[in-house]
Amino acid sequence: MQRLAAEGIDVVRVTYPDLIGTDRARDILLDHLPSACDHGLAFCRAVYHTSPQGDVVPVSGGLDAGLPDITVRPDMDTLAPLPWEPGVASCLADVTDPATGLPAPESPRDLLRTVLARCAEHGLRPVVGPELEYFLCEEAPASPSGWKRYSGAAGAVYTAGLRADGDDHLLRTLRLLRDMNIGVTSGNHEFDGGQFEINLTHSEALSAADRAFRFKSAIKELARKEGKHATFMAKPFNDAGGSGFHLHLSCDSFDEEGAGNAFDDPAGPYGLSATARHAVAGILAHAPALAALANPTVNSYKRFGPDTLAPWLIDWGLDNRSAMVRIPPERGSGARFELRLGDASANPYLLIAGTVAAALLGVLAGEEPPAPLEGYGYDTSRAAVLPMSLPTALDALEADTELTDVLGKNFTDSFLSYKRNEIERFHRHVTDWEFTEYAYHL
């Protein structure tokens, strides 16, 4: 407290992710921080079951249990000042059930911890590098949504500067995120107008998820400060592509002889170790179920399709961006795979937990992947098709008992209930497309 006060900090924002990766938080005056650490902060457990529109979804342990509490305690190891909020520092939180003292069943952060503990039992420590894309929007009162894409510059993929960013959004954002110390490395304008990608450095998997979660929250908050809107929605515009959430994954091994990249083997096929190949096979085997975590919204599946560079077939390739799993050309300490399945709407903790769990199951099964994709992909005669809708993906997740055994029954049941309610609400809603298509002629 003395150090924070000396730095001009008088408020600590305690934040944690809900099921969909949205940040839930409370601002604590500095004088009351010791009490928050000792006794915790009380939140309603149904915050995990609350939809983006404020509906409380009937998930077991919430409404049916009388809306009980969860206890939220600041994780002071994650404390960092918010450069755009003078006097405010932010930290993540640990969430427990006060009745048992155990982690809350829906806690995404604790789900990832559980999966990583399983990896540690087998001498593996996953290392993850997240890559996230998003669209920046400006107010547009004439638009049905009230927003339009910031910058309509076409053909500006892999550019920086004023060419497609006339207000220097990217420069300001990179500098503020650097000062927040969440491991941001670089950024550029992406394929579509108003679309940006910012990369985070690789780290141990929990740290990578923490930083990706804080990154998404920060991007949205910085846009609000400027009267703009940033969205990680998978495909927000009909006339533009989607936004991805790509994961670079490797594993360190550790034993009595030391540690090293468990994916590298100069003598192995493709320069990859058996561990790496088995991990790829596990991702392919569990891809239909993994889609429910990597592509978790009704909108997610509108991102898929030929020539989108969004994978919709279950395949892998060597430095091939048309494959679902791409093996970058680096070997040695840089040996890894890139999972291109996820879209930007994914909860970082759930995407990483599901990916790591599928890879671990592959390592334990010890099976080899099929031959890698050669040439341009998207050929259904060469690979199976992923689920092409959220209901199909949720059914695949429920049916994949190997994967759900690792993720845990409590989490899986809550996630399935929450997401199936989302589908029900969508199917009851009359869309603009339906009115345009039918109202005049019928």
Disulfide bonds with the S-S distance in Angstrom:
none
